[in-house]
Amino acid sequence: MKASIATVTLEGITAYSQSRQHDEPKLEGESHEDYDKRTWRSKQSIELRDGKQTVVIPAHGIHQAIAAAAKYSKRQIPGQGKATWTKKFEAGITLLENPALGIDPDAVNVVTISANADGIRGSGKRVPRRFPIIPEWRATFDVYILDPIITEQVFREMLEIAGMFIGIGRFRPEKGGTNGRFKIASLAWADNRQIAA
């Protein structure tokens, strides 16, 4: 199968924070507060790369950010009536691996926020919750452009919108937050390349 490949380097404009759901067992008699203090590092997405543990950005998070940017833009596809780019970016691009940040998970700091106890905004009681926070970050990865209607110019535009208005991770702009904004440090485009089996 052939696809264009965008090799992208993103650089964080604001801090990146993760909130991966985990299933760390609770200790007998352990309070919610103590459990959160003990297990906040488990909210990181981590993989082994070149023999070392590193924090990674979930590929689906970047994909969803770009698709959300296409929806946010409301830009229509030339020659296709009122059809927008949203569905083209939902189904027409993919990342084959989680982009690595090259950051040791044990070196990541914590931020404590006042959160709703049940996770629903404005629902009542607030409690302290801890999350990993990465003030400076950068990642290089490939995005496979499966739908040939998506050109380099359109892809770049949607990626720029994603970086400014959608973001990635916990408390990103799309959800009313400030984390996870990014800019394009570099973008190299290769047309119609064979995808290795």
WODARA-V452757 format. One record per backbone hydrogen bond with DSSP energy under -1.0 kcal/mol. CO is the residue of the C=O (numbers start at 1). NH is the residue of the N-H. E is the energy in kcal/mol with one decimal. If there is no record, write none. Layout:
# WODARA-V452757
co: (CO,CO)
nh: (NH,NH)
e: (E,E)
This chain:
# WODARA-V452757
co: (1,3,4,5,6,7,8,9,9,10,11,15,16,17,27,31,32,33,34,35,36,39,40,41,43,45,47,49,52,54,55,58,58,59,60,61,62,63,64,65,66,67,68,69,75,77,80,83,85,86,87,88,92,92,94,99,103,104,109,111,113,115,116,120,125,127,129,131,134,137,139,141,143,144,145,147,151,152,153,154,155,156,157,158,159,160,161,162,162,163,166,171,172,172,173,181,181,183,186,188,190,193)
nh: (195,193,145,190,143,188,141,185,186,139,183,180,134,170,30,35,36,37,38,39,40,42,43,44,20,56,54,52,49,47,101,61,62,63,64,65,66,67,68,69,70,71,72,73,85,80,83,77,89,90,91,92,146,147,144,57,55,107,133,131,129,127,119,123,117,115,113,111,16,12,10,8,6,94,4,150,155,156,157,158,159,160,161,162,163,164,165,166,167,182,174,179,175,177,176,13,14,11,9,7,5,3)
e: (-3.1,-2.8,-3.4,-2.4,-2.5,-2.5,-2.4,-2.7,-1.5,-2.1,-2.5,-3.6,-2.7,-3.3,-2.3,-2.6,-2.4,-2.1,-2.0,-2.1,-1.0,-1.9,-1.8,-1.6,-2.7,-2.7,-2.5,-1.9,-3.1,-2.3,-2.8,-1.1,-1.3,-2.5,-2.7,-1.7,-2.2,-2.4,-2.7,-1.8,-1.8,-1.8,-2.7,-2.4,-1.3,-2.1,-2.0,-3.1,-2.0,-1.9,-2.2,-2.0,-2.0,-1.8,-3.2,-3.0,-2.0,-1.9,-2.4,-2.4,-2.6,-3.3,-1.5,-1.8,-2.8,-3.2,-3.0,-2.6,-2.6,-2.8,-2.7,-3.0,-2.9,-1.8,-1.7,-2.0,-2.7,-2.7,-2.1,-2.4,-2.4,-2.5,-2.2,-2.5,-2.1,-1.7,-3.0,-1.2,-3.5,-1.5,-2.1,-2.7,-1.5,-2.6,-2.3,-2.6,-1.6,-2.4,-2.5,-3.0,-2.7,-2.8)
